[in-house]
Amino acid sequence: MAGKVFFSVSMSLDGFIAPESPKDLMGPQWMELQQWIFPTRFMRENLKLGEGGEEGRDNDIVRETHLRTGASVMGKRMFDAGEHAWPEEAPFHTPVFVVTHEKRDPWERPGGTTFHFVNDGIQAALDQAREAAGDRDVRIAGGGATILEYLNAGLIDEFSIALSPVLFGSGIRLFEGVDAGRVALEPVRAEPTQRVTHLTYAVLER
Ligand SMILES: NC(=O)c1ccc[n+]([C@@H]2O[C@H](COP(=O)([O-])OP(=O)(O)OC[C@H]3O[C@@H](n4cnc5c(N)ncnc54)[C@H](OP(=O)(O)O)[C@@H]3O)[C@@H](O)[C@H]2O)c1
């Protein structure tokens, strides 16, 4: 049975998922946006940040999200931001399909992550990701532009947002340009923790 197509991101209370410029990644607002995820035991292990870390519901959610994912799709800007920031053992441990205009050979990392560069659009990338994922789900990892393409094309089944108590004021807005006439949402779950509110929605066609 084919899995779901989903995305799962951290979003500021005013709707942004990243600063406009990659050079501001790691700035104070970005760290506040991600402050629920970096201290978790799972993420510390996965990003090779060291042993230890917090257990509890945030940690469980990060681990469950990772385990359900059989393949990921991402945009080239997210890849560019991660290429030098991820550890050598990139944190996906599955195939990753990068939607891009750039032609490049697959880039295999130790630990099971291979980045494949797909030049013929979002549907082709998703088809390859579904094939690679088998029974597991496909995660549209980001960033905002790529998630929106999939959402507007009616290709997302479900998404989760970790709503962080931080205001960006400007940056990459997750739902900028959404086809609101097409996308309807059904609440699945809302779960506050000490650090963020986890919101999950099923996507329906209007
Ligand atoms: N808050 C979170 O949880 C979260 C999660 C993920 C990412 N992010 C952040 O999001 C930011 C990146 O997001 P973004 O919206 O700027 O960019 P993006 O979606 O990562 O990448 C957009 C780029 O991907 C390529 N692309 C997308 N669709 C394509 C298509 N149909 N055909 C060919 N190429 C296509 C194009 O690059 P080329 O033309 O150069 O190939 C395009 O400029 C990063 O800063 C990242 O850290 C945040």
The ligand as a Gaussian input file, in Angstrom:
#p B3LYP/6-31G(d) Opt

LIG

0 1
 N       11.225000      25.899000       9.210000
 C       11.382000      24.701000       8.693000
 O       10.948000      23.698000       9.277000
 C       12.080000      24.541000       7.380000
 C       12.021000      23.316000       6.730000
 C       12.677000      23.185000       5.512000
 C       13.366000      24.254000       4.954000
 N       13.404000      25.426000       5.620000
 C       14.139000      26.579000       5.039000
 O       13.561000      26.959000       3.818000
 C       14.547000      27.693000       3.069000
 C       14.465000      27.319000       1.593000
 O       13.148000      27.539000       1.110000
 P       12.835000      28.316000      -0.259000
 O       11.355000      28.490000      -0.321000
 O       13.695000      29.519000      -0.321000
 O       13.384000      27.354000      -1.394000
 P       13.228000      25.788000      -1.757000
 O       11.800000      25.415000      -1.893000
 O       14.093000      24.984000      -0.853000
 O       13.963000      25.769000      -3.181000
 C       13.462000      26.494000      -4.280000
 C       14.357000      26.172000      -5.457000
 O       14.235000      24.797000      -5.829000
 C       14.273000      24.670000      -7.244000
 N       12.944000      24.256000      -7.707000
 C       11.766000      24.282000      -7.013000
 N       10.753000      23.812000      -7.783000
 C       11.298000      23.481000      -8.971000
 C       10.782000      22.940000     -10.180000
 N        9.472000      22.649000     -10.294000
 N       11.631000      22.728000     -11.212000
 C       12.956000      23.005000     -11.085000
 N       13.510000      23.523000      -9.962000
 C       12.696000      23.758000      -8.922000
 C       14.634000      26.041000      -7.783000
 O       16.056000      26.150000      -7.717000
 P       17.060000      26.124000      -8.991000
 O       16.361000      26.869000     -10.101000
 O       18.293000      26.789000      -8.464000
 O       17.296000      24.716000      -9.318000
 C       14.020000      26.949000      -6.718000
 O       14.610000      28.232000      -6.695000
 C       15.891000      27.348000       3.672000
 O       16.361000      28.503000       4.344000
 C       15.563000      26.251000       4.665000
 O       16.410000      26.282000       5.774000
 C       12.763000      25.603000       6.810000

